[in-house]
Structure formats: C-alpha cells, structure tokens
Amino acid sequence: MLNRYGERVHKISIDASFTCPNRDGSLGIGGCTFCNNTSFSPNGREPAEVNQQIDAGKFIIRKRTGARKYIAYFQAYTNTYAETALLEQQYNRALAEPNIIGLAVGTRPDCVADSVLDLLVSYQNKGYEVWLELGLQSSFDKTLDRVNRGHDFEAYRSTLVRARQRNLQVCTHLIIGLPGENEQHYKTTLDRVLDLGVDGLKLHPLHVVKGTQLANEWRRGEYQPLKLEDYTRIAADLIQQTPQNIIYHRLTATASENILLAPSWCAKKWLPLNLIAQELASRHHFYHPQARSLVDGIHQQKYLNMAG
C-alpha cells in the first residue's frame, strides 16, 4: 500500500448488520462452533451507521499512526449475504466517505453470487482498491463439518475460480489450531489454496471465547488450544512455504480479555508478531525475504505507536 499510494493505508472495520446463513436458519442456527463476532467486531451487534463507524475509525487511526487513506473493511459476519442492490448501497456509503480508497469484503465462500463479483469488479474498474476476503479456515471437509461451517472446500474452489477469472484480488483466511487438525493439515490446506491461486492470506490462531460451542468443549476438556511457541513455529513454517508474491495480511488474531477464555496469549498482539518475526529471522539457512520486511514493519509500527 505504501508503494502503491505513496503513504500509509489502514483498514477501518465496519459492521453493516449483515447476518449469516449458518445463523438465520438457511443452513443452520448457532453459527460455527468458535464464532462470537464480538471477538473481532469492535462495534458489537448494535453498530452505528456506516459513516459514523468510519469517522470513529479515522479518528483512532490518525491518532495512532497518522494514516489518512483508508480501506473500508466490511468484516463482521457475511458481507455478501444480501440482495446485490442492498450490498451496493452499503458499499457506496463507505466509498462516499472522504479518503476511502477501496473496499475489503469479508464473507463465506458459499455466499458470493456472480452479481456480487461483478459489482466488486465495477469498483475495481473505477480505480478503487478491492479485496474479496474468503473465510475458508480449512480445506478438510471433515474439519469444516466438525466446526459447523455449513460449506465444503468445493464451495471455496468455485468462488475462488470465479473471482480470479474476473481478476479480483482474493485474500483467504485460514485458522490454525482447529479441533482434530495438526501441522500436516495446515500445510496441506495451504498447498491446496496456493495451487488454486490466491493473492493474500490471513492466519488466525483459534481462540476460545465466551458464548460459543467451542467454549463448552474446552470446559469439558475436549479441546486444547495451541501453545504460543507451537503457533510461532507453525506460522513461520507456513510463511516459508508461501511464494514471495503472496501478501500476508495478518499473522495473528486477538480477543478482548473480557470474552477470551483461552489461550491467554491471544489477548496480546505484539507478543506473537514479535516471536514470529524473530523465528523467521533466526532461520538463516531457510531465510525468507518476508522475515526482514516483517521485522522492519513491526519495528516501524511499534515506533509509531509510541510516538502517537
């Protein structure tokens, strides 16, 4: 973003009050076993208007980093799960705000109609930065069924192919630490995603938050989250497995301490990021250029945070 636009660009998270077919009864109720959107949606379930959320996000980001260009990130729940006309109305509201240069649209792979892809392409053709973010989490159908995702890997493959045929940028979300999976599962999932083609990736450590089925499994001793040192090693392995031209948008995920049950390190952002950077930098024989850029980026961000 810095190279493309000549200055820092930050995402502003938006909750546009969409729901999910895995919650409204179309596919099921209750959602994924790990899902409590409060863990990643700062606006909760009674969000302000889109323009108010953007104004609030700008204020925080400017104070923290000084950035003055932004991508409107439709993050909470399934942000292509509505009539295309309604989606267009919400996206347009965000793009109409000053200094919004594009959209990132988070969604499920089974909720992306061709008309929605065409709408996103129309914004891209107007010069906006556009990212379609697909929550795959795992390429193993057994795992997807176990966590009640409500879709399979074929749904992801279909949407990914249709998006790439339109030259849309796609960022795929993968969760590390899903029940029943191990390091070979994570590496195989990444291989399958890379084989299909993708532009960006996000890694999320699975964390247990209140109000979820996973929380009940954790209390019964049926699920044990990853230790920080294991996640650090696995994340570094996956980064090294990834071609240099693919962008890692995220390497960890956090939840506020008032809803986080386990692991406790998922309440911290910089701890796992610093450890991943150190792990990459320490692997001299397998040194990956992203390790150096990650270390530099982390040091720059920490300096800006302190300066702010």
Secondary structure by P-SEA (a helix, b strand, c coil): ccccccbbbbbbbbbccccccccccccccccccccccccccccccccccaaaaaaaaaaaaaacccccbbbbcccccccccccaaaaaaaaaaaaacccccbbbbbbccccccaaaaaaaaaaaaaccbbbbbbccccccaaaaaaacccccaaaaaaaaaaaaaabbbbbbbbbcccccccaaaaaaaaaaaaaacccbbbbbccccccccaaaaaaaaccbbbbcaaaaaaaaaaaaaaccccccccccccccccccccccccccccaaaaaaaaaaaaaccccccaaaaaaaaaaaaaaaaaaac
